[in-house]
């Protein structure tokens, strides 16, 4: 699921930090699957997860927070 900037801006700081942790765990899982060669249909998700992480970080930096 692709996150929208407008929905991220409605979240409070704690929710954004939790979303960031969740996305980083997902990226780690996908990279592990990729290394094992068992990623299958989820291969394209890596790109979207990385972009979602960037969106969350952008909103946090707009608010002056350092993750």
PDB file of N, H, CA, C and O in Angstrom:
ATOM      1  N   UNK A   1       0.844  -1.178   0.000  1.00  0.00           N
ATOM      2  CA  UNK A   1       0.000   0.000   0.000  1.00  0.00           C
ATOM      3  C   UNK A   1       0.888   1.239   0.000  1.00  0.00           C
ATOM      4  O   UNK A   1       1.770   1.376   0.848  1.00  0.00           O
ATOM      5  N   UNK A   2       0.658   2.127  -0.938  1.00  0.00           N
ATOM      6  H   UNK A   2      -0.058   2.015  -1.627  1.00  0.00           H
ATOM      7  CA  UNK A   2       1.439   3.352  -1.038  1.00  0.00           C
ATOM      8  C   UNK A   2       0.831   4.400  -0.114  1.00  0.00           C
ATOM      9  O   UNK A   2      -0.372   4.660  -0.147  1.00  0.00           O
ATOM     10  N   UNK A   3       1.679   4.986   0.698  1.00  0.00           N
ATOM     11  H   UNK A   3       2.656   4.775   0.725  1.00  0.00           H
ATOM     12  CA  UNK A   3       1.215   6.018   1.628  1.00  0.00           C
ATOM     13  C   UNK A   3       1.177   7.364   0.924  1.00  0.00           C
ATOM     14  O   UNK A   3       2.037   7.666   0.097  1.00  0.00           O
ATOM     15  N   UNK A   4       0.192   8.159   1.253  1.00  0.00           N
ATOM     16  H   UNK A   4      -0.506   7.914   1.925  1.00  0.00           H
ATOM     17  CA  UNK A   4       0.067   9.499   0.697  1.00  0.00           C
ATOM     18  C   UNK A   4       0.620  10.513   1.694  1.00  0.00           C
ATOM     19  O   UNK A   4       0.504  10.330   2.906  1.00  0.00           O
ATOM     20  N   UNK A   5       1.212  11.563   1.184  1.00  0.00           N
ATOM     21  H   UNK A   5       1.307  11.712   0.199  1.00  0.00           H
ATOM     22  CA  UNK A   5       1.752  12.605   2.042  1.00  0.00           C
ATOM     23  C   UNK A   5       0.691  13.254   2.906  1.00  0.00           C
ATOM     24  O   UNK A   5       0.947  13.597   4.060  1.00  0.00           O
ATOM     25  N   UNK A   6      -0.494  13.422   2.357  1.00  0.00           N
ATOM     26  H   UNK A   6      -0.703  13.143   1.419  1.00  0.00           H
ATOM     27  CA  UNK A   6      -1.565  14.071   3.119  1.00  0.00           C
ATOM     28  C   UNK A   6      -1.997  13.219   4.312  1.00  0.00           C
ATOM     29  O   UNK A   6      -2.285  13.750   5.384  1.00  0.00           O
ATOM     30  N   UNK A   7      -2.042  11.897   4.125  1.00  0.00           N
ATOM     31  H   UNK A   7      -1.808  11.465   3.254  1.00  0.00           H
ATOM     32  CA  UNK A   7      -2.421  11.040   5.250  1.00  0.00           C
ATOM     33  C   UNK A   7      -1.306  10.974   6.288  1.00  0.00           C
ATOM     34  O   UNK A   7      -1.581  10.848   7.482  1.00  0.00           O
ATOM     35  N   UNK A   8      -0.057  11.058   5.849  1.00  0.00           N
ATOM     36  H   UNK A   8       0.166  11.161   4.880  1.00  0.00           H
ATOM     37  CA  UNK A   8       1.058  11.064   6.794  1.00  0.00           C
ATOM     38  C   UNK A   8       1.076  12.343   7.625  1.00  0.00           C
ATOM     39  O   UNK A   8       1.402  12.315   8.812  1.00  0.00           O
ATOM     40  N   UNK A   9       0.730  13.448   7.004  1.00  0.00           N
ATOM     41  H   UNK A   9       0.466  13.471   6.040  1.00  0.00           H
ATOM     42  CA  UNK A   9       0.743  14.735   7.718  1.00  0.00           C
ATOM     43  C   UNK A   9      -0.356  14.806   8.783  1.00  0.00           C
ATOM     44  O   UNK A   9      -0.264  15.605   9.716  1.00  0.00           O
ATOM     45  N   UNK A  10      -1.386  13.978   8.646  1.00  0.00           N
ATOM     46  H   UNK A  10      -1.460  13.329   7.889  1.00  0.00           H
ATOM     47  CA  UNK A  10      -2.462  13.943   9.643  1.00  0.00           C
ATOM     48  C   UNK A  10      -2.075  13.137  10.881  1.00  0.00           C
ATOM     49  O   UNK A  10      -2.690  13.278  11.938  1.00  0.00           O
ATOM     50  N   UNK A  11      -1.043  12.284  10.740  1.00  0.00           N
ATOM     51  H   UNK A  11      -0.544  12.170   9.881  1.00  0.00           H
ATOM     52  CA  UNK A  11      -0.602  11.467  11.868  1.00  0.00           C
ATOM     53  C   UNK A  11       0.218  12.307  12.848  1.00  0.00           C
ATOM     54  O   UNK A  11       0.865  13.281  12.464  1.00  0.00           O
ATOM     55  N   UNK A  12       0.175  11.907  14.127  1.00  0.00           N
ATOM     56  H   UNK A  12      -0.352  11.116  14.439  1.00  0.00           H
ATOM     57  CA  UNK A  12       1.034  12.608  15.080  1.00  0.00           C
ATOM     58  C   UNK A  12       2.436  11.988  15.032  1.00  0.00           C
ATOM     59  O   UNK A  12       2.655  10.976  14.366  1.00  0.00           O
ATOM     60  N   UNK A  13       3.371  12.603  15.741  1.00  0.00           N
ATOM     61  H   UNK A  13       3.193  13.425  16.282  1.00  0.00           H
ATOM     62  CA  UNK A  13       4.773  12.194  15.667  1.00  0.00           C
ATOM     63  C   UNK A  13       4.992  10.749  16.093  1.00  0.00           C
ATOM     64  O   UNK A  13       5.782  10.031  15.480  1.00  0.00           O
ATOM     65  N   UNK A  14       4.304  10.327  17.128  1.00  0.00           N
ATOM     66  H   UNK A  14       3.662  10.910  17.626  1.00  0.00           H
ATOM     67  CA  UNK A  14       4.478   8.951  17.621  1.00  0.00           C
ATOM     68  C   UNK A  14       3.996   7.938  16.591  1.00  0.00           C
ATOM     69  O   UNK A  14       4.632   6.903  16.394  1.00  0.00           O
ATOM     70  N   UNK A  15       2.880   8.225  15.935  1.00  0.00           N
ATOM     71  H   UNK A  15       2.363   9.066  16.095  1.00  0.00           H
ATOM     72  CA  UNK A  15       2.366   7.325  14.897  1.00  0.00           C
ATOM     73  C   UNK A  15       3.345   7.244  13.721  1.00  0.00           C
ATOM     74  O   UNK A  15       3.555   6.174  13.149  1.00  0.00           O
ATOM     75  N   UNK A  16       3.937   8.383  13.373  1.00  0.00           N
ATOM     76  H   UNK A  16       3.766   9.252  13.838  1.00  0.00           H
ATOM     77  CA  UNK A  16       4.904   8.390  12.274  1.00  0.00           C
ATOM     78  C   UNK A  16       6.142   7.571  12.618  1.00  0.00           C
ATOM     79  O   UNK A  16       6.658   6.839  11.774  1.00  0.00           O
ATOM     80  N   UNK A  17       6.617   7.692  13.844  1.00  0.00           N
ATOM     81  H   UNK A  17       6.198   8.287  14.529  1.00  0.00           H
ATOM     82  CA  UNK A  17       7.789   6.918  14.258  1.00  0.00           C
ATOM     83  C   UNK A  17       7.474   5.422  14.230  1.00  0.00           C
ATOM     84  O   UNK A  17       8.311   4.616  13.823  1.00  0.00           O
ATOM     85  N   UNK A  18       6.277   5.054  14.661  1.00  0.00           N
ATOM     86  H   UNK A  18       5.597   5.709  14.992  1.00  0.00           H
ATOM     87  CA  UNK A  18       5.868   3.647  14.625  1.00  0.00           C
ATOM     88  C   UNK A  18       5.763   3.148  13.184  1.00  0.00           C
ATOM     89  O   UNK A  18       6.182   2.032  12.881  1.00  0.00           O
ATOM     90  N   UNK A  19       5.210   3.964  12.307  1.00  0.00           N
ATOM     91  H   UNK A  19       4.869   4.871  12.554  1.00  0.00           H
ATOM     92  CA  UNK A  19       5.095   3.609  10.891  1.00  0.00           C
ATOM     93  C   UNK A  19       6.490   3.434  10.282  1.00  0.00           C
ATOM     94  O   UNK A  19       6.710   2.528   9.478  1.00  0.00           O
ATOM     95  N   UNK A  20       7.421   4.296  10.664  1.00  0.00           N
ATOM     96  H   UNK A  20       7.242   5.032  11.317  1.00  0.00           H
ATOM     97  CA  UNK A  20       8.796   4.195  10.177  1.00  0.00           C
ATOM     98  C   UNK A  20       9.442   2.886  10.629  1.00  0.00           C
ATOM     99  O   UNK A  20      10.099   2.210   9.837  1.00  0.00           O
ATOM    100  N   UNK A  21       9.257   2.531  11.894  1.00  0.00           N
ATOM    101  H   UNK A  21       8.723   3.080  12.537  1.00  0.00           H
ATOM    102  CA  UNK A  21       9.797   1.262  12.397  1.00  0.00           C
ATOM    103  C   UNK A  21       9.196   0.074  11.640  1.00  0.00           C
ATOM    104  O   UNK A  21       9.902  -0.867  11.275  1.00  0.00           O
ATOM    105  N   UNK A  22       7.901   0.134  11.415  1.00  0.00           N
ATOM    106  H   UNK A  22       7.328   0.898  11.712  1.00  0.00           H
ATOM    107  CA  UNK A  22       7.197  -0.941  10.707  1.00  0.00           C
ATOM    108  C   UNK A  22       7.718  -1.080   9.274  1.00  0.00           C
ATOM    109  O   UNK A  22       7.959  -2.192   8.804  1.00  0.00           O
ATOM    110  N   UNK A  23       7.887   0.037   8.590  1.00  0.00           N
ATOM    111  H   UNK A  23       7.690   0.940   8.972  1.00  0.00           H
ATOM    112  CA  UNK A  23       8.371   0.000   7.213  1.00  0.00           C
ATOM    113  C   UNK A  23       9.811  -0.503   7.137  1.00  0.00           C
ATOM    114  O   UNK A  23      10.162  -1.243   6.218  1.00  0.00           O
ATOM    115  N   UNK A  24      10.638  -0.106   8.089  1.00  0.00           N
ATOM    116  H   UNK A  24      10.352   0.495   8.835  1.00  0.00           H
ATOM    117  CA  UNK A  24      12.024  -0.576   8.090  1.00  0.00           C
ATOM    118  C   UNK A  24      12.104  -2.080   8.354  1.00  0.00           C
ATOM    119  O   UNK A  24      12.946  -2.769   7.779  1.00  0.00           O
ATOM    120  N   UNK A  25      11.226  -2.590   9.226  1.00  0.00           N
ATOM    121  H   UNK A  25      10.542  -2.031   9.693  1.00  0.00           H
ATOM    122  CA  UNK A  25      11.173  -4.039   9.452  1.00  0.00           C
ATOM    123  C   UNK A  25      10.752  -4.767   8.176  1.00  0.00           C
ATOM    124  O   UNK A  25      11.306  -5.812   7.834  1.00  0.00           O
ATOM    125  N   UNK A  26       9.765  -4.203   7.477  1.00  0.00           N
ATOM    126  H   UNK A  26       9.315  -3.354   7.755  1.00  0.00           H
ATOM    127  CA  UNK A  26       9.291  -4.802   6.231  1.00  0.00           C
ATOM    128  C   UNK A  26      10.405  -4.803   5.183  1.00  0.00           C
ATOM    129  O   UNK A  26      10.581  -5.794   4.474  1.00  0.00           O
ATOM    130  N   UNK A  27      11.152  -3.713   5.079  1.00  0.00           N
ATOM    131  H   UNK A  27      11.008  -2.908   5.655  1.00  0.00           H
ATOM    132  CA  UNK A  27      12.248  -3.643   4.121  1.00  0.00           C
ATOM    133  C   UNK A  27      13.323  -4.674   4.457  1.00  0.00           C
ATOM    134  O   UNK A  27      13.867  -5.318   3.560  1.00  0.00           O
ATOM    135  N   UNK A  28      13.625  -4.831   5.722  1.00  0.00           N
ATOM    136  H   UNK A  28      13.183  -4.309   6.451  1.00  0.00           H
ATOM    137  CA  UNK A  28      14.596  -5.835   6.152  1.00  0.00           C
ATOM    138  C   UNK A  28      14.131  -7.238   5.770  1.00  0.00           C
ATOM    139  O   UNK A  28      14.923  -8.052   5.295  1.00  0.00           O
ATOM    140  N   UNK A  29      12.848  -7.514   5.978  1.00  0.00           N
ATOM    141  H   UNK A  29      12.205  -6.852   6.364  1.00  0.00           H
ATOM    142  CA  UNK A  29      12.278  -8.816   5.627  1.00  0.00           C
ATOM    143  C   UNK A  29      12.374  -9.070   4.125  1.00  0.00           C
ATOM    144  O   UNK A  29      12.745 -10.161   3.691  1.00  0.00           O
ATOM    145  N   UNK A  30      12.032  -8.045   3.335  1.00  0.00           N
ATOM    146  H   UNK A  30      11.730  -7.159   3.687  1.00  0.00           H
ATOM    147  CA  UNK A  30      12.079  -8.192   1.883  1.00  0.00           C
ATOM    148  C   UNK A  30      13.510  -8.388   1.384  1.00  0.00           C
ATOM    149  O   UNK A  30      13.748  -9.176   0.469  1.00  0.00           O
ATOM    150  N   UNK A  31      14.449  -7.679   1.977  1.00  0.00           N
ATOM    151  H   UNK A  31      14.256  -7.038   2.720  1.00  0.00           H
ATOM    152  CA  UNK A  31      15.851  -7.841   1.567  1.00  0.00           C
ATOM    153  C   UNK A  31      16.362  -9.227   1.920  1.00  0.00           C
ATOM    154  O   UNK A  31      17.141  -9.811   1.166  1.00  0.00           O
ATOM    155  N   UNK A  32      15.933  -9.760   3.058  1.00  0.00           N
ATOM    156  H   UNK A  32      15.301  -9.286   3.671  1.00  0.00           H
ATOM    157  CA  UNK A  32      16.338 -11.114   3.443  1.00  0.00           C
ATOM    158  C   UNK A  32      15.775 -12.133   2.458  1.00  0.00           C
ATOM    159  O   UNK A  32      16.475 -13.062   2.054  1.00  0.00           O
ATOM    160  N   UNK A  33      14.520 -11.962   2.073  1.00  0.00           N
ATOM    161  H   UNK A  33      13.952 -11.208   2.402  1.00  0.00           H
ATOM    162  CA  UNK A  33      13.923 -12.860   1.083  1.00  0.00           C
ATOM    163  C   UNK A  33      14.662 -12.773  -0.248  1.00  0.00           C
ATOM    164  O   UNK A  33      14.871 -13.784  -0.919  1.00  0.00           O
ATOM    165  N   UNK A  34      15.050 -11.573  -0.621  1.00  0.00           N
ATOM    166  H   UNK A  34      14.880 -10.752  -0.076  1.00  0.00           H
ATOM    167  CA  UNK A  34      15.762 -11.366  -1.867  1.00  0.00           C
ATOM    168  C   UNK A  34      17.116 -12.075  -1.856  1.00  0.00           C
ATOM    169  O   UNK A  34      17.508 -12.694  -2.845  1.00  0.00           O
ATOM    170  N   UNK A  35      17.818 -11.981  -0.745  1.00  0.00           N
ATOM    171  H   UNK A  35      17.499 -11.478   0.059  1.00  0.00           H
ATOM    172  CA  UNK A  35      19.123 -12.640  -0.636  1.00  0.00           C
ATOM    173  C   UNK A  35      19.007 -14.156  -0.711  1.00  0.00           C
ATOM    174  O   UNK A  35      19.878 -14.828  -1.263  1.00  0.00           O
ATOM    175  N   UNK A  36      17.936 -14.683  -0.157  1.00  0.00           N
ATOM    176  H   UNK A  36      17.229 -14.137   0.291  1.00  0.00           H
ATOM    177  CA  UNK A  36      17.719 -16.132  -0.195  1.00  0.00           C
ATOM    178  C   UNK A  36      17.211 -16.596  -1.550  1.00  0.00           C
ATOM    179  O   UNK A  36      17.272 -17.782  -1.873  1.00  0.00           O
ATOM    180  N   UNK A  37      16.710 -15.658  -2.340  1.00  0.00           N
ATOM    181  H   UNK A  37      16.660 -14.694  -2.078  1.00  0.00           H
ATOM    182  CA  UNK A  37      16.183 -16.008  -3.649  1.00  0.00           C
ATOM    183  C   UNK A  37      14.757 -16.503  -3.620  1.00  0.00           C
ATOM    184  O   UNK A  37      14.302 -17.149  -4.564  1.00  0.00           O
ATOM    185  N   UNK A  38      14.038 -16.203  -2.533  1.00  0.00           N
ATOM    186  H   UNK A  38      14.407 -15.678  -1.766  1.00  0.00           H
ATOM    187  CA  UNK A  38      12.662 -16.691  -2.399  1.00  0.00           C
ATOM    188  C   UNK A  38      11.645 -15.551  -2.383  1.00  0.00           C
ATOM    189  O   UNK A  38      10.544 -15.712  -1.858  1.00  0.00           O
ATOM    190  N   UNK A  39      11.999 -14.420  -2.944  1.00  0.00           N
ATOM    191  H   UNK A  39      12.893 -14.288  -3.371  1.00  0.00           H
ATOM    192  CA  UNK A  39      11.136 -13.241  -2.839  1.00  0.00           C
ATOM    193  C   UNK A  39       9.880 -13.371  -3.710  1.00  0.00           C
ATOM    194  O   UNK A  39       8.815 -12.894  -3.320  1.00  0.00           O
ATOM    195  N   UNK A  40       9.985 -14.000  -4.865  1.00  0.00           N
ATOM    196  H   UNK A  40      10.851 -14.388  -5.182  1.00  0.00           H
ATOM    197  CA  UNK A  40       8.822 -14.271  -5.704  1.00  0.00           C
ATOM    198  C   UNK A  40       8.046 -13.032  -6.116  1.00  0.00           C
ATOM    199  O   UNK A  40       8.610 -12.094  -6.679  1.00  0.00           O
ATOM    200  N   UNK A  41       6.753 -13.034  -5.834  1.00  0.00           N
ATOM    201  H   UNK A  41       6.295 -13.796  -5.377  1.00  0.00           H
ATOM    202  CA  UNK A  41       5.851 -11.960  -6.262  1.00  0.00           C
ATOM    203  C   UNK A  41       6.103 -10.641  -5.545  1.00  0.00           C
ATOM    204  O   UNK A  41       5.658  -9.590  -6.009  1.00  0.00           O
ATOM    205  N   UNK A  42       6.811 -10.683  -4.420  1.00  0.00           N
ATOM    206  H   UNK A  42       7.172 -11.536  -4.043  1.00  0.00           H
ATOM    207  CA  UNK A  42       7.025  -9.477  -3.631  1.00  0.00           C
ATOM    208  C   UNK A  42       8.231  -8.662  -4.094  1.00  0.00           C
ATOM    209  O   UNK A  42       8.594  -7.688  -3.435  1.00  0.00           O
ATOM    210  N   UNK A  43       8.852  -9.031  -5.197  1.00  0.00           N
ATOM    211  H   UNK A  43       8.557  -9.823  -5.732  1.00  0.00           H
ATOM    212  CA  UNK A  43      10.074  -8.378  -5.656  1.00  0.00           C
ATOM    213  C   UNK A  43       9.871  -6.883  -5.890  1.00  0.00           C
ATOM    214  O   UNK A  43      10.761  -6.089  -5.587  1.00  0.00           O
ATOM    215  N   UNK A  44       8.742  -6.497  -6.414  1.00  0.00           N
ATOM    216  H   UNK A  44       8.019  -7.142  -6.661  1.00  0.00           H
ATOM    217  CA  UNK A  44       8.487  -5.088  -6.699  1.00  0.00           C
ATOM    218  C   UNK A  44       8.168  -4.261  -5.473  1.00  0.00           C
ATOM    219  O   UNK A  44       8.175  -3.031  -5.540  1.00  0.00           O
ATOM    220  N   UNK A  45       7.889  -4.907  -4.359  1.00  0.00           N
ATOM    221  H   UNK A  45       7.883  -5.906  -4.305  1.00  0.00           H
ATOM    222  CA  UNK A  45       7.517  -4.172  -3.149  1.00  0.00           C
ATOM    223  C   UNK A  45       8.677  -3.406  -2.540  1.00  0.00           C
ATOM    224  O   UNK A  45       8.458  -2.411  -1.850  1.00  0.00           O
ATOM    225  N   UNK A  46       9.904  -3.843  -2.779  1.00  0.00           N
ATOM    226  H   UNK A  46      10.082  -4.651  -3.340  1.00  0.00           H
ATOM    227  CA  UNK A  46      11.074  -3.183  -2.183  1.00  0.00           C
ATOM    228  C   UNK A  46      11.084  -1.706  -2.564  1.00  0.00           C
ATOM    229  O   UNK A  46      11.323  -0.842  -1.721  1.00  0.00           O
ATOM    230  N   UNK A  47      10.826  -1.428  -3.824  1.00  0.00           N
ATOM    231  H   UNK A  47      10.632  -2.130  -4.509  1.00  0.00           H
ATOM    232  CA  UNK A  47      10.822  -0.054  -4.321  1.00  0.00           C
ATOM    233  C   UNK A  47       9.772   0.794  -3.591  1.00  0.00           C
ATOM    234  O   UNK A  47      10.049   1.928  -3.202  1.00  0.00           O
ATOM    235  N   UNK A  48       8.593   0.253  -3.410  1.00  0.00           N
ATOM    236  H   UNK A  48       8.368  -0.669  -3.726  1.00  0.00           H
ATOM    237  CA  UNK A  48       7.514   1.005  -2.782  1.00  0.00           C
ATOM    238  C   UNK A  48       7.743   1.205  -1.287  1.00  0.00           C
ATOM    239  O   UNK A  48       7.396   2.252  -0.741  1.00  0.00           O
ATOM    240  N   UNK A  49       8.320   0.217  -0.631  1.00  0.00           N
ATOM    241  H   UNK A  49       8.601  -0.634  -1.075  1.00  0.00           H
ATOM    242  CA  UNK A  49       8.618   0.355   0.791  1.00  0.00           C
ATOM    243  C   UNK A  49       9.683   1.432   0.996  1.00  0.00           C
ATOM    244  O   UNK A  49       9.580   2.247   1.913  1.00  0.00           O
ATOM    245  N   UNK A  50      10.713   1.431   0.133  1.00  0.00           N
ATOM    246  H   UNK A  50      10.797   0.769  -0.612  1.00  0.00           H
ATOM    247  CA  UNK A  50      11.760   2.455   0.242  1.00  0.00           C
ATOM    248  C   UNK A  50      11.172   3.853   0.042  1.00  0.00           C
ATOM    249  O   UNK A  50      11.552   4.791   0.743  1.00  0.00           O
ATOM    250  N   UNK A  51      10.271   3.993  -0.887  1.00  0.00           N
ATOM    251  H   UNK A  51       9.961   3.232  -1.456  1.00  0.00           H
ATOM    252  CA  UNK A  51       9.654   5.301  -1.136  1.00  0.00           C
ATOM    253  C   UNK A  51       8.758   5.727   0.027  1.00  0.00           C
ATOM    254  O   UNK A  51       8.710   6.905   0.381  1.00  0.00           O
ATOM    255  N   UNK A  52       8.053   4.765   0.616  1.00  0.00           N
ATOM    256  H   UNK A  52       8.092   3.809   0.328  1.00  0.00           H
ATOM    257  CA  UNK A  52       7.218   5.084   1.779  1.00  0.00           C
ATOM    258  C   UNK A  52       8.083   5.540   2.951  1.00  0.00           C
ATOM    259  O   UNK A  52       7.712   6.465   3.673  1.00  0.00           O
ATOM    260  N   UNK A  53       9.235   4.894   3.144  1.00  0.00           N
ATOM    261  H   UNK A  53       9.536   4.142   2.558  1.00  0.00           H
ATOM    262  CA  UNK A  53      10.160   5.318   4.201  1.00  0.00           C
ATOM    263  C   UNK A  53      10.606   6.752   3.943  1.00  0.00           C
ATOM    264  O   UNK A  53      10.663   7.563   4.867  1.00  0.00           O
ATOM    265  N   UNK A  54      10.919   7.062   2.701  1.00  0.00           N
ATOM    266  H   UNK A  54      10.873   6.403   1.950  1.00  0.00           H
ATOM    267  CA  UNK A  54      11.336   8.428   2.354  1.00  0.00           C
ATOM    268  C   UNK A  54      10.222   9.431   2.627  1.00  0.00           C
ATOM    269  O   UNK A  54      10.490  10.541   3.086  1.00  0.00           O
ATOM    270  N   UNK A  55       8.983   9.055   2.353  1.00  0.00           N
ATOM    271  H   UNK A  55       8.766   8.153   1.980  1.00  0.00           H
ATOM    272  CA  UNK A  55       7.863   9.962   2.614  1.00  0.00           C
ATOM    273  C   UNK A  55       7.711  10.241   4.113  1.00  0.00           C
ATOM    274  O   UNK A  55       7.499  11.383   4.522  1.00  0.00           O
ATOM    275  N   UNK A  56       7.820   9.194   4.918  1.00  0.00           N
ATOM    276  H   UNK A  56       7.992   8.266   4.586  1.00  0.00           H
ATOM    277  CA  UNK A  56       7.707   9.370   6.372  1.00  0.00           C
ATOM    278  C   UNK A  56       8.838  10.256   6.883  1.00  0.00           C
ATOM    279  O   UNK A  56       8.609  11.158   7.689  1.00  0.00           O
ATOM    280  N   UNK A  57      10.053  10.000   6.414  1.00  0.00           N
ATOM    281  H   UNK A  57      10.239   9.268   5.759  1.00  0.00           H
ATOM    282  CA  UNK A  57      11.192  10.806   6.842  1.00  0.00           C
ATOM    283  C   UNK A  57      11.038  12.261   6.430  1.00  0.00           C
ATOM    284  O   UNK A  57      11.427  13.161   7.174  1.00  0.00           O
ATOM    285  N   UNK A  58      10.477  12.499   5.257  1.00  0.00           N
ATOM    286  H   UNK A  58      10.161  11.768   4.653  1.00  0.00           H
ATOM    287  CA  UNK A  58      10.252  13.863   4.786  1.00  0.00           C
ATOM    288  C   UNK A  58       9.293  14.603   5.709  1.00  0.00           C
ATOM    289  O   UNK A  58       9.545  15.750   6.075  1.00  0.00           O
ATOM    290  N   UNK A  59       8.200  13.954   6.085  1.00  0.00           N
ATOM    291  H   UNK A  59       7.996  13.022   5.787  1.00  0.00           H
ATOM    292  CA  UNK A  59       7.221  14.593   6.972  1.00  0.00           C
ATOM    293  C   UNK A  59       7.847  14.865   8.338  1.00  0.00           C
ATOM    294  O   UNK A  59       7.625  15.924   8.925  1.00  0.00           O
ATOM    295  N   UNK A  60       8.627  13.913   8.842  1.00  0.00           N
ATOM    296  H   UNK A  60       8.808  13.053   8.365  1.00  0.00           H
ATOM    297  CA  UNK A  60       9.282  14.121  10.146  1.00  0.00           C
ATOM    298  C   UNK A  60      10.269  15.291  10.084  1.00  0.00           C
ATOM    299  O   UNK A  60      10.353  16.090  11.017  1.00  0.00           O
ATOM    300  N   UNK A  61      10.998  15.381   9.002  1.00  0.00           N
ATOM    301  H   UNK A  61      10.930  14.731   8.245  1.00  0.00           H
ATOM    302  CA  UNK A  61      11.964  16.483   8.865  1.00  0.00           C
ATOM    303  C   UNK A  61      11.257  17.819   8.680  1.00  0.00           C
ATOM    304  O   UNK A  61      11.766  18.845   9.132  1.00  0.00           O
ATOM    305  N   UNK A  62      10.102  17.834   8.029  1.00  0.00           N
ATOM    306  H   UNK A  62       9.688  17.001   7.662  1.00  0.00           H
ATOM    307  CA  UNK A  62       9.313  19.058   7.905  1.00  0.00           C
ATOM    308  C   UNK A  62       8.909  19.587   9.276  1.00  0.00           C
ATOM    309  O   UNK A  62       8.819  20.794   9.501  1.00  0.00           O
ATOM    310  N   UNK A  63       8.670  18.651  10.175  1.00  0.00           N
ATOM    311  H   UNK A  63       8.743  17.671   9.993  1.00  0.00           H
ATOM    312  CA  UNK A  63       8.268  19.020  11.545  1.00  0.00           C
ATOM    313  C   UNK A  63       9.467  19.326  12.442  1.00  0.00           C
ATOM    314  O   UNK A  63       9.301  19.712  13.599  1.00  0.00           O
ATOM    315  N   UNK A  64      10.662  19.154  11.908  1.00  0.00           N
ATOM    316  H   UNK A  64      10.797  18.840  10.968  1.00  0.00           H
ATOM    317  CA  UNK A  64      11.857  19.461  12.678  1.00  0.00           C
ATOM    318  C   UNK A  64      12.329  18.346  13.580  1.00  0.00           C
ATOM    319  O   UNK A  64      13.109  18.577  14.504  1.00  0.00           O
ATOM    320  N   UNK A  65      11.860  17.135  13.319  1.00  0.00           N
ATOM    321  H   UNK A  65      11.226  16.948  12.568  1.00  0.00           H
ATOM    322  CA  UNK A  65      12.284  15.982  14.135  1.00  0.00           C
ATOM    323  C   UNK A  65      13.381  15.231  13.419  1.00  0.00           C
ATOM    324  O   UNK A  65      13.430  15.195  12.190  1.00  0.00           O
ATOM    325  N   UNK A  66      14.258  14.631  14.198  1.00  0.00           N
ATOM    326  H   UNK A  66      14.219  14.660  15.197  1.00  0.00           H
ATOM    327  CA  UNK A  66      15.264  13.739  13.624  1.00  0.00           C
ATOM    328  C   UNK A  66      14.936  12.320  14.066  1.00  0.00           C
ATOM    329  O   UNK A  66      14.925  12.026  15.261  1.00  0.00           O
ATOM    330  N   UNK A  67      14.664  11.432  13.094  1.00  0.00           N
ATOM    331  H   UNK A  67      14.672  11.671  12.124  1.00  0.00           H
ATOM    332  CA  UNK A  67      14.301  10.050  13.437  1.00  0.00           C
ATOM    333  C   UNK A  67      15.483   9.259  13.974  1.00  0.00           C
ATOM    334  O   UNK A  67      15.340   8.083  14.307  1.00  0.00           O
TER     335      UNK A  67
END
